[in-house]
Amino acid sequence: MSNPHDADREEGLSFQPKFDASGLVTCVATDASSGDVLMVAHMNDEALRKTIATGEAWYFSRSRNALWRKGESSGQTQRVVEMRMDCDQDAVWIRVEQVGAACHTGRHSCFYRKVKGEGGKVALAFVDADRLFDPAQIYRK
């Protein structure tokens, strides 16, 4: 028998994010006009609520163990046009207006390499990999 809480989470209209054991949900950001996948990141409860409240993308960095607003150091911001939750509310999709590059490498998207399988070997090839900015100049310490 299924949990009525799950039925409400999956079919109802109440906002019930299902965070993982680390307190995070996965977030996919796409360009609102082109549909391009820009990046995949994570949000904790605070990042999710700040994103909703401000209309700007906030994330939680697992490597830095810190909350961050997209563009706070680079100026490469994301204005949220629409936010959607997946069926069991453990993943978020945001459609954004991206200013500049989404990727910390200076590229439009974090997905700038395609996977090629030829002759039993798997390799990566650059695609749409032009840099919009020099990360060494933007992220000086």
N, C-alpha and C positions, 0 to 999 in steps of 0.2 A: 504494500500500500504506500502510495507516495505521500510525502509530507505536504500538508495544506500550505505551509509557508513557501515551499518550492513552487506550488501551483500559482500562488499569488505573485511570487517573484518572476515567474515565467509568463504568466498570462495577464496579470493585473497591472495597475497603473501606479503602484507605489514604488518610490525610488529606494531600492534595497541593494546597494552595491555589495558584491560578495568578494571580499578581499582574501588574498591567499595567506599562507602561514606567515609571510613576511609583512602582511598588512598592505599589499599592493594589488592593483588591477593593471592589466596591460592596456595601453592606449595606442591606437593606430591613428596617425594624423595624415589626412589627405588634403590636397589642394582643392579648394571649393570650386574653382573654375575649370581646371583641367581634369580633375579626378586622380592625378598622379599620387601615388603613395609617397609621402615625404619622409616619414620616420615612424619608428615604433619605440615607445618609451613606457615608463610606469608612473602611476599616480597612487599616492596614499590618500587617506581621507581628506587631509588638509589641502593637498594639491587639487583634488577633485572639487572640493567646495570653493576654493579660491578661483578655479577656472570658471565655475558656474557664476560666482558672484561678480567677477571682473570682466568676463568675456575675453580674457587673455589666457593663453595656454600656460599652465603651471605643471611641473613634473616633480618626481622624486628621483634623485640620482642614487642608484644603489652603490656606485663606486665611491661617491663622496659622502654618502649617507646624509644627504641634505635636500631640502626643498629648493627648487629654482624656477624662476619665471623665464620662459623661453625668450631669449634676446636680452636678458639683463646685463650680460657682459659683451655680447657681440652686436647688439642692435638688430639682429635678425629675428623679428618678432612674429608671433602668430595670433591673429584675431580670430576667435572662434565664431563661425557662422552657424554651426549646428553641432549638437552633441547627441550621440545615440548610444544606448546600452545594448549589448547582445542579449540573447534569449535568457541566459541564466545570470545576467548582470555581473559577470566576472571579467568583462572586457568592454572598453570604451572606444568609440570611433568618433573623432572630431574632424569636421570639415573646416578648414581654416583659410584665411587670407594670409599668405606667407609674404613677409617683407624680406627680400634678400634670399639667402640660402637657409635651408632647413638643417643641413648637416654641418657638424662641427669641423668637417674637412674643407668647408667652403663651397660645397656643391649644393645644387638645387634640392637634391634628394639624397637620403642615406643609401638608396638602392641604385648605385651607379656602376655596378658590375653584374654581368649576366653569367650564369653557369653554363658551361659548354661541356658536353660529353662527346668526345671523338676518339675512336680507336681504343676504347676501353679506359681512356684517361679523362679525368675531370679537371677542368681548369676554369679560371675566371677571365672575363674579357671586359674592358671598359666600355660603357655605353652611357651617353649623356653625362660625361664625367668632367666637363669643363668647370673650373673653379670660378665662383663669383667673387670670392675674396681670398686673401692669403691668411690662413689660420695663425701663422707665426706673428703677423702684425696685429690681428684682432685679440688673440689670447695671450698677450705678453704678461709675464708674471712679475 
